[in-house]
Amino acid sequence: MGIQVEVEEIDDIEYGSGSVEAEFLNYRPDLERVKEAAEEHGKDNLIVVGRENLVAGFRAIFHAFLPEIDVDVSIVTMPDPDHLHSLRNRFKPENTVVMPVMGSETYVPAVESFLFFLSRDYDVFAVYPEQENLLKSIAEEKDIPSLEYSSSVERFVSGSEPALVPAAFAGLDVSRIREGLEKSYTNMSSGDNAALHFASAIQSSDENGRSQILNLVYSTRLLGFQPFIASLFHGVRGESSSCVLGGSALKKRYTELVHDEDVLPLLLGSDSFEKRTLKADDSIADIDLREYDLKDLDGFDISESLKAEYRGMKDTLNHENVPHISLNVTDHDYRSVGELVGFIQCCAAYLVDMNDADASGFSTRELRQRSLDRRFLE
């Protein structure tokens, strides 16, 4: 299996039924059309524009293969004029495609960012839901090439076109990614499965006061999963719950974590790294390294160091009896990354079901309307 899940120090877990009706489990994107679109319209550079929850899945996938990707990719979620101007200077229209990825609900910041590029002669390829929406209207008026996706999967889009189309344009193997996704979906349909255990542990911890997830990531390839986890889990665990993101540097705060009963640490690690050895030559070999010498690191595989950091945090949390969950990716390939994306989507779907939440989204309509109104107030 590509993913190992461990739930530790969490007592009295009440498991859900394991039966969830979610449209994304049955939706099948047309991968041939996706690959044909990438072949016809792809360029050296790709700018993906969209609301965070719609592009988070692509970011997780893209970041996992960043060292291997030849296409220069940038993701825009807010109309920051300095950032947009920087992208304009960096990416020239003749070798760049701009890809707006939007949902049925108009998200004004993404529209503004898209218009910035549309008015500057960039080629565009659009991704939007099948029902009527603003981007679809623009695409039809401007004769912009596009692909549609089913509105039924708009909450859980990371196994469908909003993630897979930009992934294909970035040169990634979307067929293999989709295989991994479907493996997670098949596991979910079995009833008693790892995603159910994971979600049930989060739910039980939430009900016992640990309502904030502290996400500690021990692989740069998996850093894109931090915002992905946040975008999916935020709002599905009750009104009082929230999701806190963190990085490996926050392990320095472990003393606070041990005593903070509001926090549930979630560790994300990997066993799959390229082998890179260290060298400590004779001139520095005898310098003290705490209870060791630098020569003890000579020939040491540096990937083992990162694994040791991950295991060291787990050991600390276990020693202090701190409830926590760990996800470890044992392989790093298209299929395993797709499986991890699918696994997290399945966990979120279980949490939606456990909280009887509205899976169509957790809209802050009043805030968005006020933000829009402020644009036009004198």
C-alpha positions as CSV (number, residue, x, y, z in Angstrom):
1,M,0.0,0.0,0.0
2,G,1.2,3.5,-0.8
3,I,-0.2,5.1,2.5
4,Q,0.3,4.0,6.1
5,V,-2.1,5.5,8.7
6,E,-1.5,5.4,12.4
7,V,-3.9,6.7,15.0
8,E,-2.2,6.9,18.4
9,E,-3.3,7.9,21.9
10,I,-6.9,8.6,20.8
11,D,-9.3,6.7,23.0
12,D,-13.0,5.9,22.7
13,I,-13.2,6.4,18.9
14,E,-16.8,6.0,17.7
15,Y,-16.6,4.8,14.1
16,G,-19.1,6.0,11.5
17,S,-21.2,3.7,9.4
18,G,-18.7,3.7,6.5
19,S,-21.5,4.2,4.1
20,V,-21.4,7.6,2.4
21,E,-23.1,8.7,-0.8
22,A,-20.8,11.1,-2.5
23,E,-21.0,12.0,-6.2
24,F,-17.3,12.2,-6.7
25,L,-16.9,8.5,-6.0
26,N,-18.8,7.7,-9.2
27,Y,-17.7,10.6,-11.4
28,R,-15.4,9.6,-14.3
29,P,-13.6,12.5,-16.1
30,D,-12.9,12.0,-19.8
31,L,-9.1,11.6,-19.6
32,E,-8.7,11.3,-23.3
33,R,-10.2,14.7,-23.8
34,V,-8.0,16.1,-21.0
35,K,-4.9,14.7,-22.6
36,E,-5.9,15.9,-26.1
37,A,-6.5,19.4,-24.7
38,A,-3.0,19.5,-23.1
39,E,-1.5,18.2,-26.4
40,E,-3.2,20.9,-28.5
41,H,-3.1,23.9,-26.2
42,G,-0.2,23.3,-23.8
43,K,2.8,25.6,-23.7
44,D,6.1,26.1,-21.9
45,N,4.4,28.1,-19.1
46,L,1.2,27.7,-17.2
47,I,-0.7,30.1,-15.0
48,V,-3.6,28.6,-13.1
49,V,-6.1,31.1,-11.7
50,G,-8.8,30.1,-9.3
51,R,-10.3,30.0,-5.8
52,E,-8.2,28.1,-3.3
53,N,-10.5,25.2,-2.8
54,L,-10.7,24.6,-6.6
55,V,-6.9,24.7,-7.2
56,A,-5.7,23.1,-3.9
57,G,-5.8,19.6,-5.3
58,F,-3.7,20.5,-8.3
59,R,-1.2,22.3,-6.1
60,A,-0.8,19.2,-4.0
61,I,-0.2,17.0,-7.1
62,F,2.0,19.5,-8.9
63,H,4.2,20.2,-5.9
64,A,4.7,16.5,-5.4
65,F,6.5,16.3,-8.8
66,L,8.1,19.8,-8.8
67,P,11.7,18.6,-9.5
68,E,10.6,16.6,-12.5
69,I,8.2,19.1,-14.2
70,D,9.6,21.0,-17.3
71,V,6.6,23.3,-17.6
72,D,7.0,26.5,-15.5
73,V,3.8,26.7,-13.4
74,S,2.3,29.4,-11.2
75,I,-0.9,29.4,-9.2
76,V,-2.9,32.6,-8.6
77,T,-5.7,32.8,-6.0
78,M,-5.8,36.5,-5.2
79,P,-5.5,39.6,-7.4
80,D,-2.3,40.9,-5.9
81,P,-1.2,43.6,-8.3
82,D,2.5,43.2,-7.5
83,H,2.3,39.4,-8.0
84,L,0.3,39.7,-11.3
85,H,2.8,42.3,-12.6
86,S,5.7,40.0,-11.7
87,L,4.0,37.1,-13.6
88,R,3.5,39.3,-16.6
89,N,7.2,40.1,-16.7
90,R,8.2,36.5,-16.1
91,F,5.7,34.8,-18.5
92,K,5.4,36.2,-22.1
93,P,2.1,35.7,-23.9
94,E,3.7,33.8,-26.8
95,N,4.7,30.8,-24.7
96,T,2.2,30.9,-21.8
97,V,-1.3,29.6,-21.4
98,V,-3.6,31.0,-18.7
99,M,-6.0,28.6,-17.2
100,P,-8.9,29.9,-15.1
101,V,-10.5,27.2,-13.0
102,M,-13.8,28.3,-11.6
103,G,-17.0,27.0,-10.0
104,S,-20.7,27.8,-10.3
105,E,-20.4,30.5,-7.7
106,T,-18.7,33.6,-8.9
107,Y,-15.5,34.3,-7.0
108,V,-14.6,37.9,-7.8
109,P,-10.8,37.8,-6.9
110,A,-10.3,35.0,-9.4
111,V,-12.3,36.8,-12.0
112,E,-10.2,39.9,-11.6
113,S,-6.9,38.0,-11.8
114,F,-8.2,36.2,-15.0
115,L,-9.2,39.5,-16.6
116,F,-5.7,40.9,-16.0
117,F,-4.3,38.3,-18.3
118,L,-7.2,38.1,-20.7
119,S,-6.7,41.8,-21.5
120,R,-3.0,41.3,-22.3
121,D,-3.3,38.8,-25.1
122,Y,-2.5,35.6,-23.3
123,D,-3.9,32.3,-24.7
124,V,-6.5,30.9,-22.4
125,F,-7.9,27.5,-21.7
126,A,-10.9,27.5,-19.3
127,V,-12.2,24.9,-16.8
128,Y,-15.7,25.3,-15.4
129,P,-18.8,23.4,-14.3
130,E,-21.5,22.4,-16.8
131,Q,-24.2,24.7,-15.4
132,E,-24.4,28.3,-16.3
133,N,-21.6,30.4,-14.7
134,L,-19.7,33.6,-15.4
135,L,-16.6,31.9,-16.8
136,K,-18.7,29.8,-19.2
137,S,-20.3,33.0,-20.4
138,I,-17.0,34.7,-21.1
139,A,-15.6,31.6,-22.8
140,E,-18.6,31.3,-25.1
141,E,-18.5,35.1,-25.9
142,K,-14.7,35.0,-26.5
143,D,-14.6,31.6,-28.2
144,I,-12.1,30.4,-25.5
145,P,-11.3,26.6,-25.6
146,S,-12.5,24.9,-22.5
147,L,-13.5,21.7,-20.7
148,E,-16.5,21.3,-18.4
149,Y,-16.9,19.2,-15.3
150,S,-19.9,18.0,-13.5
151,S,-21.4,20.4,-11.0
152,S,-22.2,17.5,-8.7
153,V,-18.5,17.1,-7.7
154,E,-17.8,20.8,-7.1
155,R,-17.1,20.3,-3.4
156,F,-14.7,17.4,-4.1
157,V,-13.1,18.4,-7.4
158,S,-9.5,17.1,-6.9
159,G,-10.1,13.8,-8.7
160,S,-11.7,15.6,-11.7
161,E,-11.0,18.3,-14.3
162,P,-10.1,21.2,-12.0
163,A,-7.1,19.2,-10.8
164,L,-6.4,16.9,-13.7
165,V,-6.6,19.4,-16.6
166,P,-3.8,21.7,-15.2
167,A,-1.9,18.5,-14.2
168,A,-2.0,17.3,-17.8
169,F,-0.9,20.8,-19.1
170,A,2.0,20.5,-16.6
171,G,3.1,17.3,-18.3
172,L,2.0,14.9,-15.5
173,D,0.6,11.4,-16.2
174,V,-3.1,12.0,-15.3
175,S,-4.0,8.4,-16.1
176,R,-1.7,7.0,-13.4
177,I,-2.9,9.8,-11.0
178,R,-6.4,8.8,-11.6
179,E,-5.6,5.1,-11.0
180,G,-4.4,6.1,-7.5
181,L,-7.5,8.2,-6.9
182,E,-9.8,5.3,-7.9
183,K,-7.9,2.9,-5.6
184,S,-8.8,5.2,-2.6
185,Y,-12.4,5.4,-3.8
186,T,-12.6,1.6,-4.1
187,N,-11.2,1.2,-0.6
188,M,-13.8,3.6,0.7
189,S,-16.6,1.6,-0.7
190,S,-15.5,-1.4,1.3
191,G,-17.0,0.0,4.5
192,D,-14.4,-0.5,7.2
193,N,-11.3,1.3,5.8
194,A,-8.4,3.5,6.7
195,A,-10.1,6.7,5.6
196,L,-13.0,5.9,7.9
197,H,-10.6,5.3,10.8
198,F,-8.8,8.5,10.1
199,A,-12.0,10.6,9.9
200,S,-13.5,9.0,13.0
201,A,-10.3,9.7,15.0
202,I,-10.5,13.4,13.9
203,Q,-14.2,13.5,14.8
204,S,-13.6,11.9,18.2
205,S,-10.7,14.3,19.0
206,D,-12.9,17.2,18.0
207,E,-15.7,16.2,20.2
208,N,-13.2,15.8,23.1
209,G,-11.8,19.4,22.6
210,R,-9.0,18.9,20.2
211,S,-10.6,21.0,17.5
212,Q,-7.5,22.4,15.8
213,I,-5.4,20.3,13.5
214,L,-1.7,21.1,13.5
215,N,-0.2,19.7,10.2
216,L,3.5,18.9,10.4
217,V,5.0,17.9,7.0
218,Y,8.3,16.1,6.7
219,S,8.8,16.2,3.0
220,T,9.1,19.2,0.7
221,R,7.3,17.2,-2.0
222,L,4.3,16.9,0.3
223,L,4.1,20.6,1.3
224,G,1.3,21.2,-1.2
225,F,-0.9,18.9,0.9
226,Q,-1.0,21.4,3.7
227,P,-3.3,23.9,2.0
228,F,-5.2,21.0,0.4
229,I,-6.0,19.4,3.8
230,A,-7.0,22.8,5.1
231,S,-9.3,23.6,2.2
232,L,-11.1,20.3,2.5
233,F,-11.3,20.0,6.3
234,H,-12.2,23.6,7.1
235,G,-15.8,23.9,7.9
236,V,-16.8,20.2,7.9
237,R,-16.2,19.5,11.6
238,G,-18.8,21.8,13.2
239,E,-19.0,25.5,13.7
240,S,-16.5,25.7,16.5
241,S,-13.8,23.7,14.8
242,S,-10.9,25.1,12.8
243,C,-7.9,23.9,10.9
244,V,-4.4,25.2,11.8
245,L,-1.5,24.7,9.4
246,G,2.1,24.3,10.4
247,G,5.4,23.3,9.1
248,S,8.3,21.2,10.4
249,A,9.7,24.2,12.1
250,L,6.8,24.1,14.5
251,K,8.2,20.9,16.0
252,K,10.2,23.4,18.1
253,R,6.9,24.1,19.8
254,Y,6.3,20.5,20.8
255,T,6.4,21.5,24.5
256,E,3.4,23.7,23.9
257,L,1.7,21.0,21.8
258,V,2.1,18.5,24.6
259,H,0.2,20.8,27.0
260,D,-2.3,22.3,24.5
261,E,-5.4,20.2,24.7
262,D,-7.0,22.1,21.8
263,V,-4.5,20.7,19.2
264,L,-4.4,17.4,17.3
265,P,-1.0,17.0,15.6
266,L,-1.2,15.5,12.1
267,L,2.1,14.2,10.8
268,L,2.7,13.7,7.1
269,G,5.9,11.9,6.1
270,S,7.5,9.9,3.4
271,D,9.7,6.9,3.0
272,S,10.6,7.7,-0.6
273,F,13.5,10.0,-1.1
274,E,16.4,10.0,-3.5
275,K,19.6,8.7,-1.9
276,R,22.0,11.5,-1.1
277,T,25.1,10.8,1.1
278,L,27.0,13.2,3.4
279,K,30.7,13.8,3.4
280,A,32.8,14.8,6.4
281,D,36.5,14.9,5.4
282,D,39.4,14.3,7.7
283,S,39.8,18.0,8.6
284,I,36.5,18.1,10.4
285,A,35.9,14.5,11.2
286,D,36.8,14.7,14.9
287,I,34.6,17.8,15.7
288,D,32.0,17.0,18.3
289,L,28.4,16.5,17.3
290,R,26.7,16.3,20.7
291,E,27.5,12.7,21.8
292,Y,28.9,11.9,18.4
293,D,31.6,13.2,16.0
294,L,31.1,14.6,12.5
295,K,32.8,11.5,11.1
296,D,29.8,9.5,12.2
297,L,27.8,11.3,9.5
298,D,30.3,10.5,6.7
299,G,28.6,8.4,4.1
300,F,25.2,8.9,5.9
301,D,22.1,8.9,3.7
302,I,20.6,12.3,4.4
303,S,17.1,11.0,3.7
304,E,17.4,9.0,6.9
305,S,17.9,12.3,8.7
306,L,14.5,13.6,7.7
307,K,12.9,10.2,8.5
308,A,14.5,10.5,11.9
309,E,13.0,13.9,12.5
310,Y,9.6,12.4,11.6
311,R,10.0,9.4,13.9
312,G,11.5,11.6,16.6
313,M,8.4,13.7,16.7
314,K,6.2,10.6,16.8
315,D,8.3,9.2,19.7
316,T,8.0,12.5,21.6
317,L,4.2,12.6,21.2
318,N,3.9,8.9,22.2
319,H,6.1,9.5,25.2
320,E,4.0,12.4,26.4
321,N,0.8,10.5,25.6
322,V,-0.4,13.2,23.1
323,P,-3.2,12.1,20.8
324,H,-2.0,12.3,17.2
325,I,-2.4,10.9,13.7
326,S,0.3,10.2,11.2
327,L,0.2,9.6,7.4
328,N,3.3,8.1,5.8
329,V,3.6,7.8,2.0
330,T,5.7,4.6,1.3
331,D,6.1,5.2,-2.4
332,H,6.4,8.3,-4.5
333,D,4.9,8.0,-7.9
334,Y,1.9,9.2,-9.8
335,R,-0.3,6.4,-8.5
336,S,0.6,6.9,-4.8
337,V,0.1,10.7,-5.0
338,G,-3.3,10.2,-6.6
339,E,-4.1,7.7,-3.9
340,L,-3.2,10.2,-1.2
341,V,-5.3,12.9,-2.8
342,G,-8.2,10.4,-3.0
343,F,-7.7,9.3,0.6
344,I,-7.9,12.8,1.9
345,Q,-11.0,13.5,-0.1
346,C,-12.6,10.4,1.3
347,C,-11.7,11.5,4.8
348,A,-13.4,14.9,4.2
349,A,-16.5,13.2,2.8
350,Y,-16.8,11.1,6.0
351,L,-16.4,14.2,8.1
352,V,-19.1,15.9,6.1
353,D,-21.4,12.9,6.7
354,M,-20.5,12.7,10.4
355,N,-21.4,16.4,10.9
356,D,-24.4,16.4,8.6
357,A,-22.8,19.3,6.8
358,D,-23.7,20.7,3.5
359,A,-21.2,19.2,1.0
360,S,-22.0,21.8,-1.6
361,G,-19.8,24.4,0.2
362,F,-19.5,26.6,3.2
363,S,-20.2,29.9,1.7
364,T,-19.4,33.2,3.3
365,R,-21.7,35.0,1.0
366,E,-22.2,38.1,3.2
367,L,-18.4,38.6,3.4
368,R,-18.0,38.2,-0.3
369,Q,-20.8,40.6,-1.1
370,R,-19.3,43.2,1.2
371,S,-15.9,42.7,-0.4
372,L,-17.5,43.2,-3.9
373,D,-19.4,46.3,-2.7
374,R,-16.3,47.9,-1.3
375,R,-14.8,47.8,-4.8
376,F,-17.4,50.2,-6.1
377,L,-17.9,52.5,-3.1
378,E,-16.6,56.0,-3.5
